Amino acid sequence: MKKNKKEIVIIIGIIVFAILTGYFYKESKTIKSTGEIRYTEKSNINYKVYLTDKKYYNRDYLDEGMQYISSIIDYIDINYNYNVKFEQENSYTINKKVLADVKIVDSDKNDKIIYSKQDVIKEETVTSDEINLQDNIKIDYKKYNGLTNEFKTNYAISADCNLVVSYYVYYENEYGDIKQNRLLNVTIPLSQQMINITKSDNINSTNTYLGTTTKATINSLMLTISLILGVVTIILVLALIAQIIRRKAKESKYERFIKKILRDYDSYITESKEQNYSTNKPIIKVGSFKELLDVRNNVEKAIIYIKENENVSKFLIIDNEIYEYTVTRQEMDK
């Protein structure tokens, strides 16, 4: 116990400092105040126009930014990307919705609505530690174009027709002090021979919110304390390893041999404090512990371990004879 006293003190120190490190680190993340929170916001919309007739184009789709012949459009593949990155970790509730809104308006009457129809294509609410949204929407152009063509033919009217595919995003942080609405649109003309698709401008900005933050002086202080305590913990771990190595190095070959036997053959060995045993029986000296094990296996008797002093140990089997194996420090360490 005396040999291990220093190691026990170091182990206790490691436990205490590790607990303190965890406590101060946790506090540095949970203490909150009001301050400026920097963030970057980006959005991007891209689309492809897939065709029913590829005779002249020799490809399945056309890229964005072109004029398109409406009669050969099959569907429009739209990708919405929206990303907001804050300088600190937080949890957000994110609502997103994609609507397809058909509108037929009278251009001669200040675009008054003659007919409108709205489809909810997608709607979802998620909770996440990041706002990184990517949604792919396929618009059946033939369906919506056929609807407006039929309406105009049946009522013999001349009107402007558009399909607006709207991507709504609303998010709010766990404290309720960071809230944002965003709307990204793609406008697709209907009931025209040639169409030009337009979309919302991309967002690429950096700004700040005034909200709940863990970036404050007290938090920085606690984080610094936790780092110092963490370093002390590491130093103590290294000191413990060095202490164990030193202790192992100090052990003699004799001590290591005795410990190994007592550990490996614990179920066979009984340790005795008494050094007096019957001398009426003949004593047979054996030359190794392995030979003593062979005797033990034959007679099925316990092996008695006696530590005579710091330099001499004996292992005995008492049967009709006494089988004795003696180990001395002088012999083992020479």
C-alpha positions as CSV (number, residue, x, y, z in Angstrom):
1,M,0.0,0.0,0.0
2,K,2.9,2.4,0.8
3,K,4.3,1.8,-2.7
4,N,0.9,2.7,-4.3
5,K,0.0,5.7,-2.1
6,K,1.4,8.2,-4.5
7,E,-0.4,6.6,-7.4
8,I,-3.7,6.7,-5.5
9,V,-3.3,10.4,-4.8
10,I,-2.6,11.1,-8.5
11,I,-5.7,9.0,-9.5
12,I,-7.9,11.0,-7.2
13,G,-6.4,14.2,-8.6
14,I,-7.2,13.0,-12.2
15,I,-10.8,12.3,-11.3
16,V,-11.3,15.7,-9.6
17,F,-9.7,17.7,-12.3
18,A,-11.5,15.8,-15.0
19,I,-14.9,16.5,-13.3
20,L,-14.0,20.2,-13.0
21,T,-12.9,20.4,-16.6
22,G,-16.2,19.0,-17.7
23,Y,-18.2,21.3,-15.4
24,F,-16.5,24.5,-16.6
25,Y,-16.7,23.5,-20.2
26,K,-20.4,22.8,-19.9
27,E,-21.0,26.1,-18.2
28,S,-19.1,28.0,-20.9
29,K,-21.6,26.6,-23.4
30,T,-24.8,27.1,-21.4
31,I,-24.4,30.6,-19.8
32,K,-26.2,33.0,-22.2
33,S,-26.4,36.7,-22.8
34,T,-27.8,39.0,-25.5
35,G,-25.4,40.1,-28.2
36,E,-24.7,40.3,-31.9
37,I,-24.7,36.9,-33.7
38,R,-23.0,37.0,-37.1
39,Y,-24.3,34.8,-39.9
40,T,-24.0,34.2,-43.6
41,E,-27.0,33.4,-45.8
42,K,-26.9,31.9,-49.3
43,S,-29.6,30.7,-51.8
44,N,-29.5,29.3,-55.2
45,I,-32.1,28.1,-57.8
46,N,-31.3,26.1,-60.9
47,Y,-33.5,24.2,-63.3
48,K,-33.5,22.0,-66.3
49,V,-36.3,21.8,-69.0
50,Y,-37.0,18.2,-70.1
51,L,-38.4,17.7,-73.6
52,T,-40.9,15.4,-75.2
53,D,-39.4,15.9,-78.6
54,K,-35.6,15.7,-78.9
55,K,-35.5,15.6,-82.7
56,Y,-33.6,18.8,-83.1
57,Y,-31.8,19.1,-79.7
58,N,-30.4,15.6,-79.5
59,R,-30.6,15.7,-75.7
60,D,-33.1,15.0,-72.9
61,Y,-33.2,18.5,-71.5
62,L,-32.2,22.1,-72.0
63,D,-30.3,24.2,-69.5
64,E,-31.6,27.3,-67.9
65,G,-31.5,30.8,-69.4
66,M,-32.9,29.8,-72.8
67,Q,-36.2,30.4,-74.7
68,Y,-38.3,27.3,-74.7
69,I,-40.9,26.0,-77.2
70,S,-43.8,25.2,-74.9
71,S,-45.3,22.5,-77.0
72,I,-42.3,20.2,-76.5
73,I,-41.8,20.7,-72.8
74,D,-42.4,17.6,-70.8
75,Y,-41.5,18.7,-67.2
76,I,-39.2,21.2,-65.4
77,D,-36.8,19.9,-62.9
78,I,-36.1,22.6,-60.2
79,N,-33.4,22.5,-57.5
80,Y,-33.8,24.9,-54.5
81,N,-30.8,25.4,-52.2
82,Y,-30.9,27.5,-49.1
83,N,-28.2,27.7,-46.4
84,V,-27.7,29.8,-43.3
85,K,-24.6,29.5,-41.2
86,F,-24.4,31.1,-37.7
87,E,-21.2,31.7,-35.8
88,Q,-22.5,29.7,-32.8
89,E,-24.3,26.4,-32.4
90,N,-28.0,26.5,-32.0
91,S,-31.1,24.4,-32.6
92,Y,-33.7,25.5,-35.1
93,T,-37.3,24.6,-36.0
94,I,-37.5,24.8,-39.8
95,N,-40.8,25.0,-41.8
96,K,-40.6,24.6,-45.6
97,K,-43.3,24.5,-48.2
98,V,-43.4,24.3,-52.0
99,L,-46.5,25.7,-53.7
100,A,-47.5,25.6,-57.4
101,D,-49.7,28.6,-58.0
102,V,-51.5,28.9,-61.4
103,K,-52.8,32.4,-62.1
104,I,-54.8,33.6,-65.1
105,V,-55.0,37.4,-65.1
106,D,-56.5,40.2,-67.3
107,S,-53.5,42.3,-68.4
108,D,-55.9,45.0,-69.7
109,K,-57.4,45.3,-66.2
110,N,-54.3,45.9,-64.1
111,D,-53.7,42.1,-63.8
112,K,-56.9,41.4,-62.0
113,I,-57.2,37.6,-61.4
114,I,-59.6,35.7,-63.5
115,Y,-58.7,32.3,-62.2
116,S,-56.2,30.8,-59.7
117,K,-55.4,27.4,-58.5
118,Q,-52.8,26.4,-55.9
119,D,-51.3,23.0,-55.3
120,V,-49.1,22.1,-52.2
121,I,-46.3,20.1,-53.7
122,K,-44.3,19.6,-50.6
123,E,-44.5,20.6,-46.9
124,E,-42.2,19.6,-44.0
125,T,-41.2,20.7,-40.5
126,V,-37.8,19.6,-39.1
127,T,-35.6,20.4,-36.1
128,S,-31.9,20.7,-36.8
129,D,-28.7,22.2,-35.6
130,E,-28.0,23.6,-39.1
131,I,-30.0,25.2,-41.8
132,N,-28.9,23.6,-45.0
133,L,-31.9,22.9,-47.3
134,Q,-31.9,21.2,-50.6
135,D,-35.1,20.2,-52.4
136,N,-35.7,18.9,-55.9
137,I,-39.1,19.6,-57.4
138,K,-40.4,18.2,-60.7
139,I,-43.1,20.4,-62.3
140,D,-45.5,18.7,-64.8
141,Y,-45.6,21.5,-67.3
142,K,-47.9,19.7,-69.7
143,K,-50.6,19.4,-67.0
144,Y,-50.6,23.1,-66.0
145,N,-50.2,24.3,-69.6
146,G,-53.1,22.1,-70.7
147,L,-55.2,23.5,-67.8
148,T,-54.8,27.1,-68.9
149,N,-55.2,26.4,-72.6
150,E,-58.4,24.6,-71.9
151,F,-59.7,27.4,-69.7
152,K,-58.9,30.1,-72.3
153,T,-60.5,28.1,-75.2
154,N,-63.7,27.2,-73.3
155,Y,-64.3,30.9,-72.4
156,A,-62.8,32.4,-75.5
157,I,-60.7,34.9,-73.5
158,S,-57.3,36.4,-74.0
159,A,-55.3,36.5,-70.8
160,D,-51.9,36.1,-69.3
161,C,-51.1,32.8,-67.6
162,N,-48.3,31.9,-65.3
163,L,-47.3,29.2,-63.0
164,V,-45.3,30.4,-59.9
165,V,-43.5,27.7,-58.0
166,S,-42.8,29.2,-54.6
167,Y,-40.4,27.8,-52.0
168,Y,-41.3,29.1,-48.6
169,V,-38.8,28.8,-45.7
170,Y,-39.4,29.9,-42.1
171,Y,-37.0,29.1,-39.3
172,E,-36.8,30.0,-35.6
173,N,-34.2,29.2,-33.0
174,E,-34.8,27.5,-29.6
175,Y,-34.8,30.9,-27.8
176,G,-37.3,32.4,-30.1
177,D,-35.3,35.5,-30.8
178,I,-33.9,34.6,-34.2
179,K,-36.8,34.3,-36.8
180,Q,-36.7,34.5,-40.5
181,N,-39.0,34.1,-43.5
182,R,-37.6,33.5,-47.0
183,L,-39.4,33.1,-50.3
184,L,-37.7,31.8,-53.5
185,N,-39.7,31.8,-56.7
186,V,-39.6,30.4,-60.2
187,T,-42.1,31.9,-62.7
188,I,-43.1,29.8,-65.7
189,P,-45.3,31.3,-68.4
190,L,-48.2,29.2,-69.6
191,S,-50.3,29.2,-72.8
192,Q,-47.6,30.8,-74.9
193,Q,-45.7,29.4,-77.9
194,M,-42.4,30.4,-76.6
195,I,-41.6,30.9,-72.9
196,N,-38.9,32.6,-70.8
197,I,-38.6,31.2,-67.3
198,T,-37.5,33.6,-64.6
199,K,-36.4,33.0,-61.0
200,S,-35.6,34.9,-57.8
201,D,-32.2,36.5,-57.4
202,N,-29.6,34.4,-55.5
203,I,-28.9,35.4,-51.9
204,N,-25.3,35.8,-50.8
205,S,-25.0,38.1,-47.7
206,T,-23.4,38.4,-44.3
207,N,-25.3,40.1,-41.5
208,T,-25.9,40.0,-37.7
209,Y,-28.8,39.2,-35.4
210,L,-29.3,40.7,-31.9
211,G,-30.1,37.5,-30.0
212,T,-29.2,35.0,-27.3
213,T,-25.5,34.1,-27.5
214,T,-23.0,32.1,-25.5
215,K,-20.2,34.3,-26.9
216,A,-19.6,36.5,-23.8
217,T,-16.7,37.4,-21.5
218,I,-17.8,35.1,-18.7
219,N,-18.1,32.2,-21.2
220,S,-14.6,32.9,-22.5
221,L,-13.3,32.9,-19.0
222,M,-15.0,29.6,-18.1
223,L,-13.7,28.0,-21.4
224,T,-10.2,29.2,-20.5
225,I,-10.5,27.7,-17.0
226,S,-11.7,24.4,-18.5
227,L,-8.8,24.3,-20.9
228,I,-6.3,24.9,-18.1
229,L,-7.9,22.2,-16.0
230,G,-7.9,19.9,-19.0
231,V,-4.1,20.5,-19.4
232,V,-3.6,19.8,-15.6
233,T,-5.6,16.5,-16.0
234,I,-3.4,15.5,-18.9
235,I,-0.3,16.3,-16.9
236,L,-1.5,14.1,-14.0
237,V,-2.3,11.2,-16.4
238,L,1.3,11.4,-17.7
239,A,2.6,11.6,-14.2
240,L,0.6,8.5,-13.3
241,I,2.0,6.6,-16.3
242,A,5.6,7.8,-15.3
243,Q,5.0,6.7,-11.7
244,I,3.8,3.2,-12.8
245,I,6.8,2.8,-15.2
246,R,9.2,3.8,-12.4
247,R,7.6,1.4,-9.9
248,K,7.8,-1.4,-12.5
249,A,11.4,-0.6,-13.2
250,K,12.2,-0.8,-9.5
251,E,10.8,-4.2,-9.1
252,S,13.4,-6.9,-9.2
253,K,13.3,-10.1,-11.3
254,Y,12.6,-12.0,-8.0
255,E,9.6,-9.8,-7.1
256,R,8.1,-10.0,-10.7
257,F,8.5,-13.8,-10.6
258,I,6.7,-14.2,-7.3
259,K,3.9,-11.9,-8.4
260,K,3.4,-13.7,-11.6
261,I,3.2,-17.1,-9.9
262,L,0.7,-15.8,-7.3
263,R,-1.4,-14.2,-10.0
264,D,-1.4,-17.0,-12.6
265,Y,-1.9,-19.9,-10.2
266,D,-4.0,-18.2,-7.6
267,S,-6.6,-21.1,-7.6
268,Y,-3.8,-23.6,-6.7
269,I,-2.0,-21.7,-4.0
270,T,-2.7,-21.1,-0.4
271,E,-0.7,-18.4,1.4
272,S,0.4,-19.3,4.9
273,K,1.9,-17.1,7.6
274,E,3.1,-20.1,9.5
275,Q,6.6,-21.2,8.7
276,N,6.5,-24.3,11.0
277,Y,5.4,-27.6,9.3
278,S,6.0,-31.2,10.1
279,T,9.7,-32.2,9.8
280,N,8.9,-35.9,10.4
281,K,8.2,-36.3,6.7
282,P,11.0,-36.5,4.2
283,I,11.5,-33.3,2.2
284,I,12.0,-33.5,-1.5
285,K,13.5,-30.5,-3.1
286,V,12.3,-29.7,-6.6
287,G,14.2,-27.5,-9.0
288,S,11.4,-25.5,-10.6
289,F,7.9,-24.4,-10.0
290,K,6.9,-26.3,-13.1
291,E,8.0,-29.5,-11.4
292,L,6.0,-28.6,-8.4
293,L,2.9,-28.1,-10.6
294,D,3.4,-31.6,-11.9
295,V,3.4,-32.9,-8.4
296,R,0.3,-30.9,-7.6
297,N,-1.5,-32.4,-10.6
298,N,-0.5,-35.9,-9.4
299,V,-1.4,-35.7,-5.7
300,E,-4.1,-33.0,-6.1
301,K,-3.0,-31.1,-3.0
302,A,-2.8,-27.3,-2.5
303,I,0.4,-25.5,-3.0
304,I,1.4,-23.6,0.2
305,Y,3.2,-20.3,-0.2
306,I,5.4,-19.1,2.6
307,K,7.3,-15.8,2.5
308,E,10.2,-16.4,4.9
309,N,11.6,-12.9,4.5
310,E,12.2,-10.2,1.8
311,N,14.7,-12.4,0.0
312,V,13.4,-16.0,0.4
313,S,10.0,-17.6,-0.6
314,K,9.0,-21.2,-0.4
315,F,6.3,-23.2,-2.2
316,L,5.3,-26.5,-0.6
317,I,3.1,-29.5,-1.2
318,I,2.6,-31.6,1.9
319,D,1.6,-35.2,1.3
320,N,3.4,-38.4,2.4
321,E,6.4,-36.4,1.6
322,I,7.0,-32.6,1.6
323,Y,7.8,-31.3,-1.9
324,E,9.6,-28.0,-1.6
325,Y,10.6,-25.4,-4.1
326,T,12.6,-22.5,-2.8
327,V,13.2,-19.1,-4.6
328,T,15.8,-16.7,-3.4
329,R,16.4,-13.1,-4.5
330,Q,20.1,-13.8,-4.8
331,E,19.6,-16.6,-7.3
332,M,16.9,-14.8,-9.4
333,D,18.6,-11.4,-9.7
334,K,22.1,-12.5,-10.3
